[in-house]
Amino acid sequence: MTEATATPQRKDFRFFHRLRVRWAEVDMQKIVFNAHYLMYFDTAIGDYWRAMALPYEEAMHSLSGDLYVRKATIDFRGSARMDDTIDVGMRCARIGNSSMVFEGALFRQGQFLVGCELVYVFADPATQTSKSVPTVLRDALMGFEAGEPMRTVETGNWDTLGEGAGALRRAVFIEEQNIPKELEWDAHDAVVLHAVARNRVGQVIATGRLLPAEDGVSHIGRVAVHRNLRGGGHGAAVMKALEEAAHARGDRVVALNAQRSAESFYARLGYLPQGDGFEEAGIPHIEMRRTLR
């Protein structure tokens, strides 16, 4: 930590990663083996990037660099034990020209147990020589710590949004779910309304489209979220933008064909199942609808 005498407080952090101590992490003293604490903090850093809506590997590739640990310091004040639920707070405390300092604190309920300081250097992956931290990454980190939104959502046509939306759909539907490409692309793309969510470095992290209404019922489809960022609210943000567009043009009901694996996601957004399930592209689906107000 920056001041050895200062005891971190939960209020010092806006981001927390929760975990439970496992049997394999406890030593013969029946407390967490000291080396595992660094793993806890490193795991929390991974969730920190997800909270920033950054798929780490792709984001760093787009920024032509990567982060390398320069120094890791652990401050032991107490011990966690088997089956404890602990919260790991992380924050980006400082950013220099090519380095950044993360501070972490591990809490059991309100009790501070272990602190950490991680110094990273932004560098060229090929040569591992330091580079200036890109302004867009610097701004995203400081924005996150200030509580600023980590994504934007825009709607538009395929000419404007198709490159990013298409790349994400290809990754999710064709590459991840093995849907034949001839079933993924159709004539609707050129004429319907599309929505994309972007993170602070400009990557498309979620997308969907709104088809024309028939008898007051519009249809949302091709909803996709980056596989590393699911559960972060990005799909819901795209759905909200498309629903607002449907409501603005006077549609009364929104329908969609939900993959069964995503049924609970749409149910949380107020969609109700209709009729029996069916298969599409070899994947179980169910029609769902929501009345717009």
Helices and strands as residue ranges (DSSP letters): G 10-12, E 15-20, G 23-25, H 34-51, H 56-62, E 66-76, E 85-95, E 99-108, E 111-123, H 135-145, E 151-156, H 158-169, I 170-176, H 181-184, G 187-190, E 193-199, E 204-214, E 217-225, H 234-248, E 253-259, G 260-262, H 263-268, E 272-280, E 283-291
